[in-house]
Amino acid sequence: MFVSVFDVFKVSVGPSSSHTMGPMLAAARFLDDVKGLSPLPDTRLTCTLYGSLAYTGVGHGTLDAVLAGCLGFAPANYDKQEAEAAIAALREKPFINPGNGWRIALDPQADLVLEKKARLDAHPNGMRFTLSDASGAIVHEQAYFSIGGGFVKTQGEIDAGDMPATPADDVPYPFATARQMLEMGAAANLSIADMKRANECARLDGAAFSSRLMGIWDVMNACIERGLKAEGELPGGLHVKRRAAKIYKDLSTSAGQNAVPLHSAIDWLSAYAMAVNEENAAGGQVVTAPTNGAAGVFPAILRYYLDHVPGASEDKIPDMLLTGAAIGGLIKYNASISGAEAGCQAEVGSASAMAAAALCAALGGTNAQIENAAEIALEHHLGMTCDPIKGLVQVPCIERNGLGAVKAVAAASLAMHGDGSHIVPLDACIETMRQTGKDMDERYKETSLGGLSVAVPDC
């Protein structure tokens, strides 16, 4: 099994990798197929959103994401102002021109349908794009599933077992489980990061790989910096005020004073994580880690390591990214990173496990200690539901990233105090998370039909 570090960490646009990034990519993918057909006059495009996409699509920005994808925008180079202007123009003149001579009618008001009474079987995040001619006959139709972290699959790809992992015949350490990862590392006397790097460099030139990898951290850190400076109210109607900037200012003012309590480390972690997720909630650029909803945990740990751990070095950042990606790939392959499929345990829980492993690696942990750190962090998120109020990635999501980062540090520290031996293997914990998600009532899986979503009546 091989899941690239660049599949786990992808430059994205807020507020949701599954509800914003995925639909944007699906729309673009559908129109790429259409461009391969001979153009026809008087055609119309419709998109029907099912399941969690229908229930929380408005709050997650799904409708505009579909429109942006139809207009040629992509998450990696998304410009919010340009996209908003293009969508406004589309509302005035409801036609798109995807290329190759096509001119297709697309009315944002009538042609995007929220189907809340039905769902597609393969995944809760289902959508169907349909291109029809003047008589209503279907010219081209395709269903897509946004399966978490910005991954998009068709029904056929899911039926074929085509998950985000790609064939691993050409990589030297194709571990598909944590047990295999530890065994391969022991046999080769290599760290998890070393094995992951060897796998990546089997497919990409070493210099190019290193540059691209550090580019991921640059985007993460830039997001933290923007979030630590931005103030005001987040969009969506909940009137949530940004807090990261004030927390950071207060912490910076009191830094170095004798009266600073030890638990201020928690506040630093929260400020970094919340800065990212406030940017995400505002529709800014983030990196999936492994999702948008959990995008703050991992970069918060990297920033915490650099700013607050004695002897920290930026040279460790690549190994931290690689170690985190190895854990994230295992979780994605063997369970889920989708809140709509398995609740927030699959998002913030996975992010915390990745971050705990990364920090443990940077602190000099052995492979066994790293695996233990990931297991501790994931174990103590088991059962966490995904119940965003008003379908917005704000409450409880923003604070939850801060607490996920705190748990990651605690898990790494506990693992470093041990020798790597523990009762519950990471593989067993991942399987437990998968089964827990399967058993979880759908109301608690990103539908905003239960839990905190209905606990505040005025929302």
Buried (B, 14 or more C-beta within 10 A) or exposed (E): BBBBBBBBBBBBBBBBBBBBBBBBBBBBBBBEEBEEEEBBEEBBBBBBBBBBBBBBBBBBBBBBBBBBBBBBBBBEEBEBEEBEEBBEEBEEEBEBEBEEEBEBBBBBEEBBBBBBEEBBEBBBBBBBBBBBEEEEEEBBEBBBBBBBBBBBBBBEBBEEEEBBBBEBEEBEBBBBBBBBBBEBBEEEEBBBBBBBBBBBBEEBEEEEBBEBBEBBBEBBBBBBEBBBEBEEEBBBEBEBEBBBBEBBBEBEEEEEEEEEEEEBBBBBBBBBBBBBBBBBBBBBBBBBBBBBBBBBBBBBBBBBBBEBBEEBEEEBBBBBBBBBBBBBBBBBBBBBBBBBBBBBBBBBBBBBBBBBBBBBBBBEBBBBBBBBBBBBBBBBBBBBBBBBBBBBBBBBBBBBBBBBBBBBBBBBBBBBEBEBEBEEBBBBBBBBBBEBBEEBEBBBBBBBBBBBBEEEEEB
